[in-house]
Amino acid sequence: MSHAGYKQFCPLAMAAEVLCTRWTMVLMRELVAGSTRFNDLRRGVPKMSPTLLSQRLKELERAGIVTRRAIASETGVYEYRLTDAGRDIGPVVEAMGSWGQKWVESELSLRNLDPSLLMWDMRRNLNPEPLPRTRTVVQFLYSDLPPTKSLWWLVVEPTGEVDLCWSDPGFAVDLFVTTDLRTMTEIWMGLTTVVRARQKIEFSGARSIASSMQIWLGLSPFAAIEKRAS
């Protein structure tokens, strides 16, 4: 690693030298969640520069936490896969996330609203089971954001594959959802529910899809953990 290190033989200090550089654990969250391609990793850490992301991936590769391999069908495109050592970090990532959900004050998290990260996380965790077995398109309009950031589309294919679009995909929309970014973030984090936030959400379209939103909506993996911090 590039920093001086703690100069201690303690295994915790040695692990911290590898994992506690800026952005590393957030990047590990994306790798543990299943992202393997550079562009997908970037979408999960949108405020991390491409240069720093590349640097951290190289450091993790040198540390034996990820492996990089070329995708034969795509020139210049690589996949980053966790090694056994990398997969062993999964419970650490989950434990840190659970601790943050339980003990970090909600207002601190809600100061860092980000529509692209929220929608990417919703797309990744969406449950297609309650949705029709045809292509389903849900448009989200965040009324408090500028036009360039306010519109997003989730496209759920009959196979269960989910795409996130930031420009109109050209398909008929089954459900229009209008709300503000904070409300949707609170729902995603498990701080409230669709029912409790109903006065702040406007639906237009298929009632069955709207009524099952709490079930199919991709919530945070930590949403079910009880918040203890005030």
C-alpha positions as CSV (number, residue, x, y, z in Angstrom):
1,M,0.0,0.0,0.0
2,S,1.1,3.6,-0.6
3,H,0.7,4.9,3.0
4,A,3.3,4.6,5.8
5,G,1.3,2.0,7.7
6,Y,1.0,1.4,11.5
7,K,4.2,-0.5,12.0
8,Q,2.6,-3.0,14.3
9,F,2.6,-6.8,14.2
10,C,-1.0,-6.9,15.4
11,P,-3.2,-8.6,12.8
12,L,-5.8,-5.9,13.1
13,A,-3.3,-3.2,12.3
14,M,-2.0,-5.2,9.4
15,A,-5.6,-5.7,8.0
16,A,-6.3,-2.0,8.5
17,E,-3.2,-1.2,6.3
18,V,-4.9,-3.1,3.5
19,L,-8.5,-2.2,4.0
20,C,-8.7,1.3,5.7
21,T,-7.4,3.5,3.0
22,R,-9.9,6.0,1.6
23,W,-12.7,4.4,-0.4
24,T,-11.4,0.8,0.0
25,M,-14.2,-0.5,2.2
26,V,-16.8,1.2,0.1
27,L,-15.3,-0.4,-3.0
28,M,-15.3,-3.8,-1.1
29,R,-19.0,-3.3,-0.5
30,E,-19.5,-3.2,-4.3
31,L,-17.3,-6.2,-4.9
32,V,-19.1,-8.2,-2.2
33,A,-22.4,-7.2,-3.7
34,G,-21.4,-8.7,-7.0
35,S,-20.2,-5.9,-9.2
36,T,-17.3,-7.1,-11.4
37,R,-16.8,-4.6,-14.2
38,F,-15.0,-1.2,-13.8
39,N,-18.0,0.8,-15.1
40,D,-20.4,-1.0,-12.7
41,L,-18.0,-0.4,-9.8
42,R,-17.9,3.3,-10.8
43,R,-21.7,3.5,-10.6
44,G,-21.6,2.1,-7.1
45,V,-19.0,4.7,-6.0
46,P,-20.0,7.6,-8.2
47,K,-18.0,10.2,-6.3
48,M,-14.7,8.2,-6.5
49,S,-12.5,9.3,-9.4
50,P,-11.7,6.7,-12.1
51,T,-8.0,7.2,-11.4
52,L,-8.4,6.4,-7.7
53,L,-10.7,3.5,-8.4
54,S,-8.1,2.0,-10.7
55,Q,-5.4,2.5,-8.1
56,R,-7.5,0.8,-5.3
57,L,-8.2,-2.1,-7.6
58,K,-4.5,-2.6,-8.3
59,E,-3.8,-2.4,-4.6
60,L,-6.5,-5.0,-3.8
61,E,-5.1,-7.2,-6.6
62,R,-1.5,-7.0,-5.2
63,A,-2.9,-7.8,-1.7
64,G,-4.5,-11.0,-3.1
65,I,-8.1,-9.8,-2.5
66,V,-9.2,-9.6,-6.1
67,T,-8.1,-11.1,-9.4
68,R,-8.4,-9.3,-12.8
69,R,-9.1,-11.2,-16.0
70,A,-9.8,-10.1,-19.5
71,I,-13.2,-10.8,-21.0
72,A,-12.5,-12.6,-24.2
73,S,-15.5,-11.3,-26.1
74,E,-14.8,-7.6,-25.3
75,T,-11.4,-6.0,-26.1
76,G,-9.9,-4.1,-23.2
77,V,-12.6,-5.0,-20.8
78,Y,-11.8,-6.7,-17.5
79,E,-13.6,-8.4,-14.7
80,Y,-12.6,-8.1,-11.1
81,R,-13.4,-11.1,-9.0
82,L,-13.0,-11.7,-5.2
83,T,-10.5,-14.4,-4.2
84,D,-11.0,-16.6,-1.2
85,A,-9.3,-13.9,0.9
86,G,-11.7,-11.3,-0.6
87,R,-14.8,-13.4,0.0
88,D,-13.6,-13.7,3.6
89,I,-14.0,-10.0,4.0
90,G,-17.8,-10.2,3.2
91,P,-18.8,-10.7,6.8
92,V,-16.7,-7.7,7.8
93,V,-18.4,-5.5,5.3
94,E,-21.8,-6.7,6.5
95,A,-20.9,-6.2,10.1
96,M,-19.7,-2.6,9.4
97,G,-22.9,-1.8,7.5
98,S,-25.1,-3.3,10.2
99,W,-23.3,-1.2,12.8
100,G,-23.7,1.9,10.8
101,Q,-27.4,1.3,10.2
102,K,-27.9,0.6,14.0
103,W,-25.8,3.3,15.6
104,V,-25.0,6.2,13.1
105,E,-27.5,9.0,13.4
106,S,-29.9,9.0,10.4
107,E,-29.5,12.7,9.8
108,L,-25.8,12.2,9.1
109,S,-26.6,9.7,6.4
110,L,-29.4,11.8,4.9
111,R,-27.0,14.7,4.4
112,N,-25.4,12.8,1.6
113,L,-28.3,12.2,-0.8
114,D,-27.3,10.9,-4.3
115,P,-29.9,9.9,-6.9
116,S,-27.6,7.9,-9.1
117,L,-26.3,5.8,-6.2
118,L,-29.8,5.4,-4.8
119,M,-31.2,4.2,-8.1
120,W,-28.2,1.9,-8.7
121,D,-28.7,0.3,-5.3
122,M,-32.5,0.0,-5.9
123,R,-31.8,-1.6,-9.3
124,R,-29.4,-4.1,-7.8
125,N,-31.7,-5.2,-5.0
126,L,-35.0,-5.2,-6.8
127,N,-37.2,-8.2,-6.3
128,P,-39.0,-9.1,-9.6
129,E,-41.2,-11.8,-8.1
130,P,-44.3,-9.6,-7.4
131,L,-44.1,-8.0,-10.8
132,P,-46.0,-9.1,-14.0
133,R,-44.2,-11.7,-16.1
134,T,-43.9,-9.2,-18.9
135,R,-41.6,-6.3,-19.3
136,T,-42.3,-3.8,-16.5
137,V,-41.2,-0.2,-16.6
138,V,-41.3,2.1,-13.6
139,Q,-40.4,5.8,-14.0
140,F,-39.2,7.8,-10.9
141,L,-39.5,11.5,-10.9
142,Y,-37.7,13.3,-8.1
143,S,-39.6,16.6,-8.0
144,D,-37.0,18.4,-5.9
145,L,-34.1,17.8,-8.3
146,P,-33.1,19.7,-11.5
147,P,-34.3,18.3,-14.8
148,T,-30.9,16.7,-15.6
149,K,-31.1,14.5,-12.5
150,S,-34.8,14.1,-11.8
151,L,-35.9,11.3,-14.1
152,W,-35.0,7.6,-13.8
153,W,-36.4,4.4,-15.3
154,L,-36.2,0.9,-14.0
155,V,-36.9,-1.7,-16.7
156,V,-37.6,-5.2,-15.4
157,E,-37.5,-7.9,-18.1
158,P,-39.6,-11.2,-17.9
159,T,-36.3,-13.0,-17.1
160,G,-35.9,-10.9,-14.0
161,E,-33.0,-8.9,-15.4
162,V,-33.2,-5.2,-14.3
163,D,-31.8,-2.3,-16.2
164,L,-31.5,1.3,-14.9
165,C,-31.9,4.1,-17.4
166,W,-31.2,7.8,-17.0
167,S,-32.8,8.6,-20.4
168,D,-36.1,7.5,-21.7
169,P,-35.7,3.8,-22.8
170,G,-38.6,4.2,-25.2
171,F,-40.9,1.6,-23.6
172,A,-44.4,2.2,-22.3
173,V,-44.3,3.1,-18.6
174,D,-46.4,0.9,-16.3
175,L,-46.1,3.0,-13.2
176,F,-45.1,6.6,-12.6
177,V,-43.7,7.4,-9.2
178,T,-43.3,11.1,-8.2
179,T,-41.6,11.9,-4.8
180,D,-38.6,13.7,-3.4
181,L,-35.2,12.2,-3.1
182,R,-35.1,12.3,0.7
183,T,-38.3,10.3,1.0
184,M,-37.2,7.6,-1.3
185,T,-33.8,7.4,0.4
186,E,-35.5,7.0,3.8
187,I,-37.6,4.2,2.4
188,W,-34.6,2.5,0.9
189,M,-32.7,2.7,4.2
190,G,-35.6,1.2,6.1
191,L,-36.2,4.4,8.1
192,T,-39.8,4.5,6.8
193,T,-42.1,2.5,4.5
194,V,-44.1,3.2,1.4
195,V,-47.3,3.2,3.4
196,R,-46.0,5.6,6.1
197,A,-44.6,7.9,3.4
198,R,-47.7,7.7,1.2
199,Q,-48.6,11.4,1.5
200,K,-45.2,12.3,0.0
201,I,-45.5,9.9,-3.0
202,E,-47.8,10.2,-6.0
203,F,-48.5,7.1,-8.1
204,S,-50.0,7.0,-11.6
205,G,-50.5,3.8,-13.5
206,A,-50.9,0.1,-12.6
207,R,-52.4,-0.1,-9.1
208,S,-51.1,-3.6,-8.6
209,I,-47.5,-2.6,-9.1
210,A,-48.0,0.5,-6.9
211,S,-49.6,-1.5,-4.1
212,S,-46.7,-4.1,-4.1
213,M,-43.9,-1.5,-4.2
214,Q,-42.7,-2.2,-0.7
215,I,-42.2,-5.8,-1.7
216,W,-40.5,-5.4,-5.1
217,L,-38.6,-2.2,-4.3
218,G,-34.9,-2.8,-3.8
219,L,-34.1,-1.9,-0.2
220,S,-30.8,-1.6,1.5
221,P,-29.5,-5.0,2.8
222,F,-29.4,-3.3,6.2
223,A,-33.0,-1.9,6.0
224,A,-34.4,-4.6,8.4
225,I,-31.9,-3.7,11.2
226,E,-33.4,-1.7,14.0
227,K,-32.1,1.9,14.2
228,R,-30.8,2.6,17.7
229,A,-29.2,6.0,17.2
230,S,-31.5,9.0,17.6
